[in-house]
Amino acid sequence: MKVKQIFTTYDKAKQARESRYQFCALCGVKLKTVENNGKPIRQCPACGFVHYENPAPAVSILVTDGENVLLCRRTMGRFQGGKWCLPCGYIEFEEDYLTAAIREVKEETGLDVGIKSILSVVSNFFTPHLHTAVIVLLAWVVEREIRPADDGESDAVQWFPLRGPLPEMAFEADSHIIERYRETRLAGAPVEYHQNNTESHNMT
């Protein structure tokens, strides 16, 4: 199948984006829009700090158990609420991406997992103010008792057969990753040993 790594759900050419930053986070002075290499940026006229808006770094985890894949249903009121997705979330500032992946799966599903490999890296352009760069990881199950997230991020967690049918999916990238893995069983790129992984697991 054709590999896809860039997913766009709105017309970037037609939907202009205005910065949400109005005041400098460092000194509080009202920001001004200036040109930088032909692109508008928000800069503080007092201290010179540039308020860049970058894609948010995140992880998405394909957790498999035999011929099944684990999905979470996003809580109503969240972006794409009521639809299903792979366990996923943003990488916190003090985390490496492996720690973030293990934490997100635990928070959203109750499962302890180990990370096998990097399957892909994708860019998502969801809305003018929501762009993400996502590391997609393959994981194995250490602890098998699943439960929805305590913090309300997901209201259901369920195993689905890789062969389908899948429920209504929140993100095109997730559907693509699942289909690609089902068809190719791509092993992915090995990851650095991580202290939260299980040493006894056979990585080969």
N, C-alpha and C positions, 0 to 999 in steps of 0.2 A: 504494500500500500504506500501511497505518497505520504512522506513525512511533512507535517505541518507544525510550525512553532510560533506563529504570529496569528493572534485571534482578535478580531475587531468587531464590536457590536454597535458602533455608531460611526457616522460619517465625519471624520476629523476635519475634512476640508470645508464642510458646511456649518459645523457647530463650533463657533469661536469660543475660546476659553478665556475667561477673565480670572486673574489671580484672586485667590481668597485672602491673601495677605494685604492688609491695609497699613499696618504699623510695624515698625522694626521690633523684633523680639529682643534685641539687645539694649536699645536705648529709648524706644517708644516713639520716635519721630515718625511722622507720616511718610510712607514710602513713595518713591517716584518711579515711573516706568522709563527705562532707558534702553537704547539699542546696544546689543552685544553680538557682534558677528552677524548682523542682519536679523537678529531675533530679539523681541522685547523681554526684558528681565526686570524684576522689582528690586530696586536698590535704595538703601538709606542715604539721603543727602547729607546726613550729619556724620555718621561713623563709617559709611562706605560699605557696610555689610550687604551682601547680595543674598536675597531670599530665593534660593533655587527651589523649584518644584520638580521632584524626580519621581520616577515610578517606584512604588513601594516594593521592597524585597520580601518575598514570601516563599513558603514551601507547600507542596501538595504531595500527598503520600499514597501510593498504590499499595494497599495492604492486601495480600492474597493468602488464602488458605486452601490448598488444593486447587479446585476449579472454581473457587468463589472469590469475589472481590467485596471489600467492605465499603459501604456508603453511609453518609450522614444526611438526614433531612434538615435543611436550614429552617430555623424558627421563623415564623411569620413576623414581619416587621423588619427583618434583616434584608440586605441586598439579595434578591432572588429567593426570598423566603418561600417555603413550601416545596421547593425543589431539592433534588438530591445532588451530592457532590462527594468527591474524595475528601478525606480529612485534610484540612488545610489551615493556613493562618500566616500571620506576619512574623518575621524574624525580629525579635526584640534586640535592642541596642547591644546588650551585654552577651548575647547568644551567638554561637556559631550555628550554621544551618542544620547540622545534625541534632544538636540539642533542641532546637526549635521544632524539628520534625517529630522527635520522640515526645516532647511536651504536648504538642498539638494533638497528636493521636490519643495520648492519655487523657487530655482534657475533654476531647469531643466524644471518645468512644469507651473510655475506661480501660483500654488495652495497653499493655506494655509491649513494645515492639523493638526489634533491632533493624537497623538500616543495612540493606544489601548493596545498593548501587544507585547511581544517578541515571535515570532513564532519559531525561530531556531537560531543557530549559526553555520556557515559553514566555512570550510577551502578550499580555492581555490589555486591550484598550476598551474598557467597559463603558465609561462615561467621560465627559471632558475633565472631570476631577478625580477619576479613579483609573489609574494605570498601574499595572503590576508587572514585575519581573519574577517569575516563579521557577524555583528548582523543583523538578519532579523526581521523587525518590521511590524506590521499590523497597518494601519492608516485609519482614516475616513476623509472625505472632509469637510472643513469649507468654503472655497471659491471655486466656481465651474468654473471659467473662465480659461481655459487652454491656454498655449502658449509655444512655444519652448524656450529654454534657450537663454538669451541675450548674454552669453559669448561663444556661439558656441559649448557647450558640446553636445547638441542634436539639430537636425534640424527638428524634428517632434514629436508631442505628441498626443496620441490617446487612446481612450477607446476601449477595445476589450472584447468580451464576455468571461467569465470564462470558458464556455463549449468549447471554441475554434471555428474555428481554430485560432491559434496564428500565428503571422508572424515569419520570421526566427529570432531565438533568439541568442543573443550574448553569453549568459552564461548558461551552463547546470543547475547550481544551481537555476536560476530564473525559468526555465521550471519546475523543480522538485517542487519548493515551490508553484507555481501556481497550479500544478496538485494535490499536497497534500492538499492544502487548498480547492480546488474544491471538492475533494472526502470526506474530513473529517470535513470541517468547524471548524478546530481546533481553539479554542479561544486564546490559547497561555498563557504565564505567564504575569500577570498584571505588569504594570510599575509604578514607583513612579510618583506621581502627578508632573506635570511640568508646569512652569509658562506660557509656550507658548501654552499649551493645552487649550481647551475651557471648562470652569468650568461647563457650562450648559449641556455639553454632558453627556448622561447616560452611565456610564462605565460598567454597568452590562448587 
